[in-house]
Amino acid sequence: MAALCVKEMPLSVADYFAKAGDTNRFRDEPDGVTQLCFGLFGEIGSLLAALKKVSRDKLLESETHFAAEEIGDALWYLVSLAHHGGVEPDLLAAACILGLRRRLNEAEIRPEGGVSFEEIDSLAELHRVKFEGQRENLLRELAAAAGALTASSQQNFKSWTPEKVADTLGGLMAQLALVARCFQFGLAAAARENLNKIKDRWPGDNPEFCRLFDASGCEEHERLPRQFEIEFITRKVGNRTVVVQQLNGVNIGDPLTDNSHVPDGYSYHDVFHLSYVAHLGWSPVIRALLKLKRKSRSQVDENEDGARAIIIEEGIATWIFNHAHARGDFEGVQIGKLEFGLLKQVRAMVQGYEVHQCPWWQWELAILRGFEVFRELREHKRGIVSVDMVKRTLTFRPTSEPRVAE
């Protein structure tokens, strides 16, 4: 986890508090406190499970990588709970400092002014030797403290004064700081990584799309067309129903069926590849169909546009399709609400390819918009799908008359 070693300007608890608060999706939920408590407990449980997996499976990834992500996520839930409890960031940070000093048998001197995560980490580091070899005990204590908080009802939590909320959550933050030190990093690094993760997942009001991958470095005739339309036509051929795709009246690819004992609309699945083009600027499958592989750059042609990349994209589309089929084809899923685990899995599947640069929110847009058009196409059986790589849009309009089989 390279970011843990980068020297940066101090990150104040108040600054993190403000940025994390912008993505608190439980703020207006009637059971928001309960969900946040469950989330905090779940992240600490995930930390323990991840460490067990690393040890059991002898994974190459370091414990630090797993621990930093889970502690960063736990910190997000903790800070969001503080917001629900009416706790100001400086009060939370001061309670954390006092919690550390109590554990270290130091004078309980309340810090004045704002506190940075680096100050919290420095205090934890000064006494790291005292907790050397006690990682398991610290993890047990952290899990027990999170469990005790979760056991408290939402009604009970809301009856607490801000001071009591700060003292409880500040103590938990102090424990997080000590656990982080056992893994050779600090809360500052975990908080920064978490902010990067937040921006990757929820970009705010003015998101910036990744630059199109073929915007430069290849011949113009090798670039994906910035605007084009594909017509989907459902036909009866003997006792089979097939879907044909046309670009400017010319058939593209082979006629498709659902390839399933139970009809599920998979014959329209190329709409997902079109959505990847529109929202990600990427699709080795569509490049191959339109004969737009980047031949002028041999490594790009072989690695980014080659057979392996095509197989990976088809695998992603099929895996997501099967996942979505059991979830109503994502109907009603709003932007920002798609399962995070799904997005993380997709990112892992494209590791090493150019599309790995695309943030999670861009993938979410491609997936949800692709399924929205898929549902329309499945309903109407035929229609035109318009791709606009400039506006990053995918739209559908049904054709007015059914096409007759030739």
MIBA-127792 format. One record per atom (N, C-alpha, C, O): x, y, z. Coordinates in steps of 0.1 Angstrom, whole numbers, plus 5000, padded with zeros to 4 digits. Each point is the difference from the previous one (the first is absolute). Layout:
<atoms>
XYZ...
</atoms>
This chain:
<atoms>
500949885000499150125000500950125000500350065011500149994977501050104999499650135006500950075005497849964995499650135006500350025014500150115005500149785002500350005015501450075002500350045011500649964979501350045002500250154995501150055001497950014993500150134994499950105011499050005008501950104992500050115010499050104995500250064989498849985019499150104995499750105011500449985012498950124985499650105010499149945010499249914997500950135016499149955010498550004996499650104994499749795010498650004997499350015013500149925009499150194993499350035012498849915001499449964990500250015022498849925003498850084994499049944995501050195007498950084995499849994985498950004995502350004998499950004985499549864996499150004991501349905015499549864997498550005003499249944992500550115019498650005005499150064990498949954997501550174997499250074990499849924987499049994995502249965000499949924988499349875001499349964991500949975020499349875002498550035002499249924995500450195011498650035003499250024987498849985000501950064990499350034987499549874994499150004991501449885013499649884994499249915010499949884998499650185013499349935010498649974995499150085001500749804993498849964994498949965010498849984996501650025017499049965010499550125008499249995010501250134985499750125008498550025002499650045011499649944979498650035001499249875001498750005000501949895003499349875002499549995014500750045010498149924992499449995014500849915009500050025012500649884982500849905008501550024997500849915001499650224996501450034996501049965011501049944996498750085016501049975011500249855001501149955001497849974998500149865000500849954989500949915002498950144986500749954988501550045001500949924996499450205009501450045002500749915010501249964998498150015013500649915010500349864995501049945002498050014990500249874993501250014991500849914999499350204993501150024991501350005006501049944996499150135016501350015007500449865005501149964999497949975007500349875005500449914989500949915001498450104987500349924989501450024994500649904996499850225004501450034995501149945009501049954995498750065018501049945009500049854999501049935000497850014998499949864997500749964987500649904999499350194991500649974987501550015002500849924993499750175015501550005003500549875006501049954995498250005014500449875006499949894990500949915000498150094992499849894990501150014989500549904996499950235000501050014990501449955005500749944993499650095020501249965006500149855000501049934998497850015006500049855000500249944986500749904999498750174991500249954986501450014995500549914994500250205010501450024996500849895006500949954993498950035020500849905007499749854995500949924998497850065000499649864996500449974986500649894997499250204994500349974986501450044995500349994988500550075021501350044997500050094988500849994990498350115010499950094988501250094999500750035010499650014978501250094997499750145005500950075004497949974996499750145005500350015015499849915008500850204996500450025013498850035010498950044995501349935017499050035010499750145001498850055002502250044995499850145001499050054990499250085003500849864985499050044989498649975005499150094999500649805007498749965004499650095012498950065001502049955009499750085012499850144997499150065006501650004986499950154997498650034994499450105004500149814987498750034994498949985010499150085001501049815007498949985010500050105011498950045004502350005000500050115011499550134994499450075007501049964981499550124994498550004999499350105002500149794994498549994999499450015014498950065002501749885008499550015014500050145004499150055007502050024990500150145003498950084994499450095007500249884981498950074994498749985008499350105002500449785001498849985008500050065014499050065004502249945002500150075013499850154999499350055008501350014982499850154999498550034996499550105005499949814987498650034996499149985013499050075001501349845008499349995012500250125009499050055006502250004994500250135008499250114995499450085008500449934979499250104994498549985004499450105004500149784996498749975005499850045015498950045004502249945004499950035014500350155003500150035012499950054978500250145002501450045006500250105006500849824990501450025005500850084990500049964988500650155016500850084991501449924998500449935009500250094980501349924997501150025011500749915003499450225001501150035010499749935013500949955007497850034997499649935012500349854999500549945009499350014979500349864998501549975000500549915006500250184988501549994999500650015014500949925004498650175004500550025014499749885008500849965008498049984990499749885008500949884996500349925008500150084979500949894996501450025006500549905005500050224996501250035006500049965015500949945005498050105002499849975014499949855002500649955009498849984982499949865000501349934999500349905008500650154983501349954999500850025013500749915005499250215000500850045012499649925012500849965009497950014992499549915011500649864999500549955010499550004978500549864998501550005003500649905004500150214994501450015002500450055013501250035003497849995006500350055013500750145000500950035009498750064982500550134999499050105006498949975002501650155001499150105005499050044989500350014988498449995017499050034990499950144997499150085005501749974986500150144995499250014988500349934990498650155010499250024988500750094990500550105003499649854984500750094990499250124997498750005001502050104996499350134996500050024985501049974993497950075002499950024985499849874993499749905006500450114981499849884991501149905002501250035004498549854993500949885002500149934986499049984993502249995003500249924988500249855003500349975011499549954979500249865002501449975002500449905007500550184988501449985002500450025015500849935005498550165002500250025015499549875007500749965010498249994986499549885006501049884998500349935009500250064979500949894996501350025008500649905004499950224998501250035007499949955014501049945006497950095001499849955013499949855001500649945010498850004981499949855000501449944997500349905006500550164985501349954997500950015012500949915002499050205006500950015011500049895009501049965007497849974994499849895010499849874993499449915005501050084982499849884992500749885007499449895000501850135006500749895006499249945011500149885003499150205004499249955011499049904996499749915007499950104980498949914995500649904990499349934993502150065006500649904992499649865003500049965012499549974978499649865002498649985006499649895003499750234998498649995006499050034989498950045003501449934984499150044990498649925001499050064999501149815004498849925002499150065011498850014999501950035012499250055012499450134996498850035004501950064989499550134996498849984990499050075001501149834990498949974991498749955008498950034997501449885013498949965008499350115007498750015000502150085006499450125007499250094990499050045004501649984984499350084991498649944996499050074999501049794998498849944997499050005011498850024997501749975015499150005012499450145001498850015003502050094996499550145001498950034989499050065003501349904985499150024989498749925002498950054997501249835009498949925003499150065011498850004999501850065011499350075011499250124994498950025004501750054987499350114994498849964992499050065000501349834992498949954992498849945008498950014996501449945016499049955008499150105006498949985004501650154996499250115005498950044989500450014989498450015015498950034991500250144994500750085006498749944983500050144994499450105009500550115001498449855006499350095009501050045012500050115004500749795000500950025011501250104996500350095007500249884981501150084994499550154999500850095003498049934992499550134998499850085013499850125000500149805011499850075013501350045006500150085010501049884985501450045005500350154997499550054990501250015019500550134997501149994990500749904999499650224994501250004991501349965007500849934994499350105018501249975008500249855002501149944998497749995005500149865001500349934987500749904999498650154990500349944987501450024996500749904995499950225008501450034997500949915008501049944994498750045018500949915009500049864995501049935000497850024996499949864996500749984986500849914998498950184993500549994986501550035000500849954993499650155016501450045001500849885005501249984995498349955014500749885005500249894989501049945000497950054992500149904989501150054990500749924994499350215003501050054991501449985005500949974993499350055020501349975006500449864998501249974998497849935004500349864998500449984985500949924997498450144994500349994986501450044997500849944992499650185014501450054998501049905005501149984994498749955018501049915005500049874991501149954998497850014997500049884991500750034987500849924995498950205000500750044988501550005001500749954991499850105021501550005002500549855001501249984996498049935008500549865000500249954986500749904998498750164992500249964986500950104993500150004987500650085020501150084994499450124992500750044990498150015013499650124994499150085010499849955011499750164985499350085010498650044995499649974988499650095020498750044996500050104989499150014992502050085007500150104990500049934986499350044991501549865008500149924987498649944997499650004988499849935022498749944998498950104996499249974991500950145015499050114997500150054986499050024993502350005003500250054986499649904990499350034990501049845012499649904991498549995000499449974989499950055022498649995000499450124992499049984994501650145007499550114993500149984985499250034992502049905004500149974986499049904995499550014989500249905020498949904997498750064998499249974992500550135017498750075000499950074987498950004993502150075002500050084988499949904988499350044990501349855011499949904989498649944999499649974989499750025022498749945000498950114999499049974992501150145015499050114999500750134997500550065009499549984978500850114995499550145003500750104998498049915007499550135003499250054988499649934991500250205009499150074991500650024986499350014990502149995009500650034988501149894997501250035000498349864996501049894998500750024987499550064990501849895010500850014988500349864994500649925007498950064981500349874994501449994996500750104998499849775002501349974995500150054985499149994993502150055004500250034986499949884991500349895004499150134984499849884991501349944997501050074997499049805003501349934999500650014986501249984998498050044992500550014986500050154995500050034988500050065022500050144996501350044994500150104992501049835011501350034994500849874999499649905007501550104986500949894999499649894990500649905000498350124992499749904990499450084988499750125001500349814988499550064988498550045001499249935007500450174987498650055001499049894996498949995005501449944984499149894995499949885009499249914998501650095013500049895010499250045012499849925009499750204991499250055012498649954999499450004990500049985022498649975001499250124995500350115004498649874988499250124996499450075012499449935009500750204991499550075012498550005001499450015011499949984978498549985000499749904990500450014988498849895016499549904990498749935006499850015012499549934979498849935004500049854995500449974989499149955020499949864996498549965001499450025011500149924979498649955000500049865004500749914994498450055016499849875004498749954994499050065001501149824992498849954993499849865004500949914999497950065006499649865004499349944988499150054995501449835002499549924988499749865004500649945009498450004984499749865001500849934988499750034989501149885014500749924990499749855003500649945009498550014984499549865002499350005014499150085002501449835007499350005013500950075010499849995012501150094984500950085008499750155000499750054989500550015022499950155000501450055002500749975009499750124982501450055000499950155000499050074996502149995009500150155000501250034991501149955001498650144989501050054991500350155003499150075004502149964994500450145003500550064987500849944992498850195005500450064988500650145002499550085009501549954984500650145000499950054986500649954991498650165007499750064987499549894990500450004988498849915017499349904992500949884997499549914993501750085013500949894997500049925013500250055011499749824988500049915011501450005007501050004993498950015021501350005008500049885008499149985008501949934991500149885008499049904995499350014990500649885018499149894997498650025007499950065010499149884984498750005007500149935013500749905001498750155009500149955014498749955005498950044997501249855012498949955007500450015015501050055003498049915005500350015015501049905005500550015011499749884981500949895004499649955014500949985008497850014994499549955013498849924999499250034991500649885018498749924999498850095004498949984995501350125013499050095004500350144994501050065002498149994989500250134994500250115011499250025009501950064989500350105010500550134993500450105007499549914980500450124993501550024997500450114996500349785007501550024998500450034986501150054997498049924994500350034986500250154997500550044989499050045020500250154999501250045008500250135002500749785002501050045010501150094994500850075007499349944980501050104994499750145004500950094998497949945007499750135004500950045012500350125002500249785006500950035011501450054994500650095006499849844983501350044994499950154995500950085001497949954993499850134995500050115012500550114998499049845013500050095012501450025005500450115004500549794995501450025004500750104991500850085004498849914983500550104990499650145004500850095001497949935002499550135003500550065012500450125001499749805010500350055013501449985005500550075008500249834986501449985003501050034989501250015002498350004986500850024988500849874997501150014995498449885009500749874999499149884996498949995005501549934986499449884997500849924989499850034988501149885016500749924990499049924991500349984988498549995017499049924993499550094988500049954989499650175014499550094989501150044991499750014988501550015017501150024991500249894989500250024989499749865016500149884991498950004990500249974989498650055016498850004991500150104989499649984989500950145015500050114990501450014993500250094992500749815011501349994994500850135002500550074991499549975022500750125004501149985010500350085009500449804990501149975009501250094996500250044989500550005022501150104998501249944995501049985007499049984980501149934993501350085000501149954999498850195001501250084999500850005012501250045000498349905011500849985012499949855004499049965005502149974992499949865001499749945014499249915001501450165009499749955014498650035004499449925007500150194989498650045003499149904993499049955005501350034982499249914992499949865006499049945001502250015004500049865005499549995014499349915003501050195006499649995014498750065003499249945008500550184987498850075004498849964991498950005005501449974982498949974991500049854996499249964991501649965015500249864996499049915006499050045006501249834991499049905004499849995015498949985004502250035004499849995014499250115005499149985009501150154986499150115005498649984996499150035008500749914980498649974996499349905009498950025004501949884999499449895009499750065014499049975006501950124999499750065013498850095000499250005009500650084980498850084999498849924999499050035007501049864985498849914999499749945014498949985003502249985004499849945013499450105010499149965008501350164991499450115009498650014997499150005009500550024978498750024996499149885004498950025005501649864994499249885003499849995015499049975005502150055002500049995015499050105006499249975009500950164986499150105005498549964996499150025008500749934980498749974996499449895009498850025004501949884999499549895009499750065014499149965006501850134999499850065013498850085000499250005010500650084979498850095000498749934998499050045004501149844989498749934997499349965012498850005001501949975010499449975013499650125008499449995011500950134983499750125007499150104992500150125000499049814992499150084992500750084989499550114996501649854999500850074990500350145004500050104992500249925021500450135006498950114999500350125001498549844996498950104999499850065013499849935010500150204990499850085013501350035007500050075010501149874986501350035007500550144995500250024988500050075021500350144997501650015000500749925005499750194987501450035000500550025014499450075008501749874995500650015013499649895009500549995012498649924984499549895008500349864995499649915007501150084982500449874996501049935009500850075006499049804996500949935009501550034998500549984989500150065022501450044999500949884997501050014993498649875013500849884998500049974985501049954995497950074998500049974985501050094993500849954991499250185012500950094994501549975003500850004991499549965021501349965003500549874993501149994996497949925002500449884992500350034986500949954994498350145000500250044986501450074999500749974990499650125019501350064999501149905001501050024993498849885015501149905002500149924987501149964996497850024997500149924987500750074989500549944991499650205009500650074990501450065004500550094994500049855017501350045005501149994989500049894994500750215003501150004990499550054987500950014991497850015007499550064987499750145001499850055011500250024978499850155000498750045007500050115007499049814992498750035006500050005016499150055006502049894999500250005015500050145005499850025012500650084980500050145004498750065003499950105008499049844986498750065002499549985015500249895005499350215001499649995014498749915001499449974990500449995022498849925003498750064996499149944994500850205008498750064996499850004985498849994996502350014996499849994986499549864995499249984992501449925015499549864998498649995004499249934993500450125018498649995004499150064990498949954997501450174998499250074990499949914987498949984995502249965001500049914988499149885003499249964991500849985020499349885004498550045001499149934993500550175015498650035002499350054987498949974998501850124995499450054988499949894989499050004993502049915007499949894991498849915002499349964991500450015022498949925004498750084998498949944997501150195004498850084997499649984986498849984997502250044994499749984986499749864996499149974992501549935015499749864998498649975003499349934992500250125019498649985003499050054990499049944997501350184998499250064989500049924988499049974993502249995003500249924988499349865001499349964991500849985021499349875002498550024999499349914995500250205010498550024999499550024986499049954996501850134996499550044987500549904989499450004989501549925014500549894991500950064988500749924994499250205004500850074989500150145003499250065008501850004986500250155002501450044997500949924997499450215005501350054997500650055012499550085008501849884994500850045012501050114995500849974991499250145015500950114995501150025011499850015012501449994983501250015008500650144997500250044989500150035022500650144999501250005010499850025012501449964982501250015009500350145004500850015010498850094983500350145004499150035012500650065010498149924990499150035011500049895010499450025011501249874986500049885009498649955003499649995012499649994977498749965002499749874992500649984989498449955015499449884993498550025000499450005011500050004977498550025000499449904991500749944991498050045010499349914993498750064994499350085007500449884981498750034994499449894993500849944991498050025011499449884993499850044985499750114997500449794995499750024986498550004998499349925007500150164984498650014999499349874994498949975004501849964987499449894994500949885002501350015000498249875002500849885002500749974987499550024989501749935012500749964988499649864996499749915008500250074978499549874995501249914997501050054994498949835010501249904997500249994985499050004992502350005004500349994986500149864995500249974988
</atoms>
